[in-house]
């Protein structure tokens, strides 16, 4: 069987998959991991075939790929709570 695992380009998303992927490979299955091209080295170092998909980004610098999201999150919108940091910087308080 051929198995394609997909993941966000981050160790916290990928590392929990590794034991399952290794078990599948040991059982004789063909395992490939698909993620952002920036994550290729991590996947290949872990010993799995890699395919680049989607936007090429890394969580190490989300401002480059997702500037609107970062701005949105900094303003506290959509997070279910106010952005207290901005309030404190402007002289207000939580």
PECORBEL-V344599 format. One record per pair of residues at least 12 apart in sequence whose C-alpha atoms are under 8 Angstrom apart, sorted by sequence separation. I is the first residue (numbers start at 1). J is the second residue. D is the distance in whole Angstrom. If there is no record, write none. Layout:
i->I j->J d->D
i->I j->J d->D
This chain:
i->40 j->52 d->7
i->37 j->51 d->8
i->33 j->48 d->7
i->35 j->50 d->8
i->37 j->52 d->5
i->32 j->48 d->6
i->33 j->49 d->6
i->34 j->50 d->6
i->35 j->51 d->7
i->36 j->52 d->5
i->37 j->53 d->7
i->31 j->48 d->7
i->32 j->49 d->5
i->33 j->50 d->5
i->34 j->51 d->5
i->35 j->52 d->5
i->36 j->53 d->6
i->31 j->49 d->7
i->32 j->50 d->6
i->33 j->51 d->6
i->34 j->52 d->6
i->35 j->53 d->5
i->36 j->54 d->6
i->38 j->56 d->6
i->32 j->51 d->7
i->34 j->53 d->6
i->35 j->54 d->7
i->36 j->55 d->6
i->37 j->56 d->5
i->38 j->57 d->6
i->39 j->58 d->7
i->36 j->56 d->5
i->37 j->57 d->7
i->38 j->58 d->6
i->36 j->57 d->6
i->36 j->58 d->8
i->3 j->29 d->7
i->5 j->31 d->8
i->7 j->33 d->7
i->9 j->35 d->6
i->1 j->28 d->8
i->2 j->29 d->6
i->3 j->30 d->6
i->4 j->31 d->6
i->5 j->32 d->6
i->6 j->33 d->6
i->7 j->34 d->7
i->8 j->35 d->6
i->9 j->36 d->6
i->1 j->29 d->5
i->2 j->30 d->5
i->3 j->31 d->5
i->4 j->32 d->5
i->5 j->33 d->5
i->6 j->34 d->5
i->7 j->35 d->5
i->8 j->36 d->7
i->18 j->46 d->8
i->1 j->30 d->6
i->2 j->31 d->6
i->3 j->32 d->6
i->4 j->33 d->6
i->5 j->34 d->6
i->6 j->35 d->6
i->9 j->38 d->7
i->10 j->39 d->8
i->2 j->32 d->8
i->4 j->34 d->7
i->9 j->39 d->5
i->9 j->57 d->8
i->10 j->58 d->8
i->9 j->58 d->6
i->10 j->59 d->7
i->9 j->59 d->7
